[in-house]
Amino acid sequence: MLAQSQGELVIRTGSGGSYGNSIIEAYVKPFEAETGIKVTAITDLTTTAQLELMVTTNSVYVDVIGVVGPAALSAFEKGYLEQIDYSIYKRQELDAIVDHGKQSFGVASVIYSVAMVYNTAKFPPDKPRPTSWAEFWNVEKFPGSRVLSSGQTGQLGPWEEALLADGVSADKLYPMDIDRIFASLDKIKPHVRKWWTTGAEIQQLMQQNTAALYNSYDSRSVLSVDQGLPLEINRNQSKLLWDYWAIPKGAPNAQNAQKFIEFATRAERQAAFVQMFPIGPTNRIAYELIPENVARKLASQPDFLATSIPLNFEWYSEIGSDGLSNVQRLTQRWNEWVLL
C-alpha cells in the first residue's frame, strides 16, 4: 500500500549509463513505492553553469541533483543550494554517514576514485607496468596511447596526476601550481588519444579498447572488468572523491527532495545500489550488508583508502584576488590549452 504522501519530484542523477540506471532501480522505484511520490529521473550530469543559470533566472525545474564535491561546495557558497534538513533522519543512519558527507549543502551519495587502468593485452601481468603517475607519463619506458580525463569543467581534470607525474609528493599537492600542471600536461598531450568527460564515456572507451592506459573512475573500470574486458586496476595514487545529493535553491518540490535524499542515504538502499554499480557507500552500516567479494571492489574499502589521495575540495572553491575560483581558473586555462 502506498504511503499517504503524494506529489512529484524531478532528479538528475549526476551521470548516465549503468550508473543512472542503478540509481533508478535502487532508489527511485523503491522511493516511489514507499511514498507515492512520482519521480522523474534524468540520467545526466548537472554542470555548475546549468545550475547557476537555473537559479539566477528563477527557472529551476529539478529538485535533486547529484553533484561532485568541489562543485557542490562552490555552488553553496554562491547561494545556489538549499540547506539539508537533518531533522528527518534516523539517528542511527545519520551517525553512520561519513563525517565529511554530512554538509549543510548536501549529503554524500558515493565515495569513489579515479585510478590508473591497464589494458592487459598491452600490459600483461608478466610484463613491466607503470605503477605511479610518473611512470604513466613515461612513454619511452611504457609505450602506448593514453586516455585521460578532460579538464573542461575545471573539477576533475588530470591535475593531481600531472603534478604527481612531475615529482610532487602526495602531501604537497595543495595548493596546486597551475602553471606546473600544464607544463606536465604538455609532455603527455601528444600521446593522449582521447580526453573523456563523463563516466559513461570512459566506460565506452574502455569497451572499445581505445588505449593502452587510462585514468578512469574505479567503478566504471570494475564494471568493465566484470564484463570480461582485458583490463586491470592499479589503485596506487588513486584520487579519492565523493559526490553529494543536493537541492537547487528554489526547487519546486524541495520538501519531497529532502525525503528522497534521506531515503537514498539509508544503509539498506546504499547496499542495494553498490551491488548494482560498484561504487563506495557513504553510510558505513551498508558494509554490514555487502558481501566481502563486492566490498573488495569499492574505493572506500580500507586497504584501498590507505594508498589513495583525497581531493582537497576547499582548494578548488577558493576565490583569488581576480575574483575567480580555482575551478574557474582551471577551466579557462584548459579551454585555451586544449586547442593549442
Number of C-alpha atoms within 10 A of each C-alpha: 7 11 11 10 10 13 13 15 24 20 23 21 23 24 20 19 15 17 23 20 19 19 25 20 14 21 21 22 14 15 20 18 13 14 18 17 22 17 18 15 19 19 20 19 19 19 16 18 10 11 20 19 14 19 18 13 8 12 13 18 16 25 25 25 27 26 27 25 24 25 23 26 23 22 22 19 12 10 15 24 24 18 17 21 15 15 8 11 17 11 10 11 17 21 14 16 22 15 12 10 21 17 16 15 24 27 26 28 24 24 22 22 28 26 24 27 24 25 20 18 12 17 20 14 11 7 8 10 18 19 15 18 22 17 15 22 24 15 16 8 12 17 15 16 17 23 23 22 22 21 22 20 19 23 21 20 20 20 24 23 28 24 25 21 21 18 11 17 10 15 7 10 17 13 11 17 12 15 10 15 20 20 13 20 22 14 14 19 17 10 16 17 14 18 21 22 16 20 23 18 16 24 21 16 16 25 17 10 14 17 19 20 28 29 26 25 26 28 25 23 29 22 18 18 16 11 11 10 18 18 25 19 19 16 22 17 24 28 24 22 23 23 22 27 30 31 29 26 23 19 23 17 17 19 14 23 25 23 16 23 24 20 19 22 26 24 25 19 19 29 25 19 24 25 16 18 21 22 28 30 32 30 26 19 19 24 21 12 14 19 11 10 8 17 23 16 19 23 29 24 16 11 11 18 19 12 14 21 19 15 19 16 19 13 15 24 22 16 15 10 6 7 10 13 18 21 24 19 17 22 19 15 17 18 15 9 12 14 6 5
